[in-house]
Amino acid sequence: MSIGTGVVLFVIGAILTFAVNVEVEWVNLDLVGYILMGAGVVVFLIGLVLLARRRRADTVTHTTVDPTVGERTTRQSSSSNDAASDI
């Protein structure tokens, strides 16, 4: 959702900066457009970072030796932070 929000903010800012040629006395629309484009880039990058963190998977391996038999036992546990695994 934040990636889409970043794109929308950037597009609205670009429209205000480059496509709208209206002079308003109480606000500079070019400056507002540049601010919105900057905010859109920041929100887009934060969305990418959060998406990358969410898809990370951790794998832990435990190896133990049973003292009575002398067998080596290996257990692997894997946890994924994917959104589909939370369901």
C-alpha positions as CSV (number, residue, x, y, z in Angstrom):
1,M,0.0,0.0,0.0
2,S,2.8,2.4,0.8
3,I,4.4,1.8,-2.6
4,G,1.2,2.9,-4.4
5,T,0.8,5.9,-2.1
6,G,4.3,7.0,-3.0
7,V,3.6,6.7,-6.7
8,V,0.4,8.6,-6.3
9,L,2.1,11.4,-4.3
10,F,4.9,11.6,-6.9
11,V,2.4,11.8,-9.8
12,I,0.3,14.5,-8.2
13,G,3.4,16.5,-7.4
14,A,4.6,16.2,-11.0
15,I,1.2,17.3,-12.3
16,L,1.3,20.3,-10.0
17,T,4.8,21.2,-11.0
18,F,4.9,20.6,-14.7
19,A,1.3,20.6,-16.0
20,V,-0.5,23.2,-14.0
21,N,0.2,26.8,-15.1
22,V,-2.0,28.6,-12.7
23,E,-0.7,31.5,-10.6
24,V,-2.2,31.6,-7.1
25,E,-1.3,34.4,-4.8
26,W,-1.4,32.5,-1.5
27,V,0.6,29.4,-2.5
28,N,3.4,28.5,-4.9
29,L,2.0,25.4,-6.7
30,D,5.5,24.5,-8.1
31,L,6.9,24.3,-4.6
32,V,4.0,22.2,-3.4
33,G,4.5,19.9,-6.4
34,Y,8.2,19.5,-5.6
35,I,7.4,18.8,-1.9
36,L,4.8,16.1,-2.9
37,M,7.3,14.5,-5.4
38,G,9.9,14.3,-2.6
39,A,7.4,12.9,-0.2
40,G,6.4,10.3,-2.8
41,V,10.0,9.2,-3.3
42,V,10.5,8.8,0.5
43,V,7.2,6.9,1.0
44,F,8.1,4.6,-2.0
45,L,11.5,3.8,-0.6
46,I,10.1,3.1,2.8
47,G,7.6,0.8,1.2
48,L,10.3,-1.1,-0.6
49,V,12.4,-1.5,2.6
50,L,9.3,-2.8,4.5
51,L,8.5,-5.2,1.7
52,A,12.0,-6.6,1.7
53,R,12.0,-7.1,5.5
54,R,8.6,-8.8,5.4
55,R,9.8,-11.4,2.9
56,R,12.9,-12.4,4.8
57,A,13.1,-16.0,6.1
58,D,15.2,-17.3,9.0
59,T,16.4,-20.9,9.2
60,V,17.8,-22.3,12.5
61,T,19.6,-25.7,12.6
62,H,20.2,-27.6,15.9
63,T,22.4,-30.6,16.1
64,T,22.3,-32.8,19.2
65,V,23.9,-36.1,20.0
66,D,21.8,-38.7,21.9
67,P,24.1,-39.9,24.7
68,T,22.4,-43.3,25.1
69,V,22.6,-44.4,21.4
70,G,25.3,-42.1,20.2
71,E,23.2,-40.9,17.2
72,R,23.4,-37.4,15.9
73,T,20.1,-35.7,15.4
74,T,19.7,-32.6,13.3
75,R,16.6,-30.4,13.5
76,Q,15.8,-27.5,11.2
77,S,13.2,-24.9,11.9
78,S,12.3,-22.3,9.4
79,S,10.3,-19.2,10.0
80,S,9.1,-16.9,7.3
81,N,7.9,-13.3,7.9
82,D,5.8,-13.5,4.7
83,A,2.3,-12.0,4.9
84,A,0.8,-15.3,3.6
85,S,2.3,-17.3,6.5
86,D,0.4,-15.1,9.0
87,I,-3.0,-16.3,7.8
